[in-house]
Amino acid sequence: MVSTPSRHRRKRRYPSVAESRVPRPRRFLVCEPSHFGVQYAINPWMHPDTSVDVDLARGQWQALINAYRAHGHTVDTVQPVADLPDMVFAANSALVLAGRVFGSYFHAPQRRPESTVYDSWFKAAGFDVYRPESVCEGEGDLVPAGRYVLAGTGFRTTVEAHREVQEFFGVPVISLRLVDPYFYHLDTALFVLDDGHEANIVYYPEAFSPGSREVLQRLFPNAVLATREDALAFGLNSVSDGRHVFISPGATALADQLVRHGYVPVPVDLSEFFKAGGGIKCCTQEIRS
C-alpha cells in the first residue's frame, strides 16, 4: 500500500536568503582614537579649523568594537601614538593576505611615521612585513575580492604599487582609477559583500573612470550599486562578514538594498570621523591568516 502524506504533516521550511548567508569570523586590528583630530588637510573632508569631540569619537569607536565582538569577531589593538592623529585609520597601514603583510608608504608626509608603528606591531605578532617602494596606503586602496585584489589609484596609491602587490602575493591585481576627490581611497567607493571565490561587491559607479566602471561591470555583473547620497554618508566604507554589514546609519537606501539581497545591516555611527574623511572600514584592518 502506498502511504499518502498526512494533511497534518508540517510543510518543509526552506531557509530565506538571509538565513542562507553564513558569516565568517574575522580578526581585526584597530587603534583607539586617543589622539584623533584634524590637524592638517589631505582630502576634501578635512579642514584644520574643525573641532573634534574626542570623547564622542572614542565612544563611537568603542561602539564599533563592541559590535564586532558581539557578532563573534576578534579585535586586536595597536597602541596609539601622540602626534599621529590619523593612526586610528588602521586600514591604511597594510594589506594582510594568507598571513603575509604588505605594509604602507603614505602619500602625505604627516602620516608616514604610522607605517613604522604598525610594522612593529605586526612583527611583534609574528608576521614578516614587506615595505613597498611606491606610495601605497594599505586596505584604503587594496581590496581583496575573491580571486582578485582590486586596487585603487588616482589620488593616493600608485599603479607602481599595484605591480608590487601582484608580485608579492601572486594574486591578479585589477587597477581601478578613482576620479572624484571625495572618494580618494577605494574603500570609500567600494566594499566586498562576500569574500569567497565568486565574490560580490557594492560600489558607487561615478567614483570611477569610465574604463574602470566597465571593468567592474564585467567582473561583477551582479554588484549592488550605491547612490551618491549613500556614498557621501560613508555607506561604501563598510565591513561585511558575509552576512552582517557594519554600515553608516546615514546610508539608508543602501541598507534597504542590502536587506533585499539577504544581508543584515548593523548600523554604527562613526560620524565624528567623517571630519577626517574616514568611517567604519577606515578604522578596521583585517588580518587574513
Secondary structure, 3 states (H helix, E strand, C coil): CCCCCCCCCCCCCCCCHHHHCCCCCCEEEEECCCCCCCCCCCCCCCCCCCCCCHHHHHHHHHHHHHHHHHCCCEEEEECCCCCCCCCCCHHHHCEEECCEEECCECCCHHHHHHHHHHHHHHHHCCCCEECCCCCECHHHCEEEECCEEEEEECCCCCHHHHHHHHHHHCCCEEEEEECCHHHCCHHHCEEEEECCCCCEEEECHHHECHHHHHHHHHHCCCCEECCHHHHHCCCCCCEECCCEEEECCCCHHHHHHHHHCCCEEEECCCHHHHHHCCCCCCCCEEECC
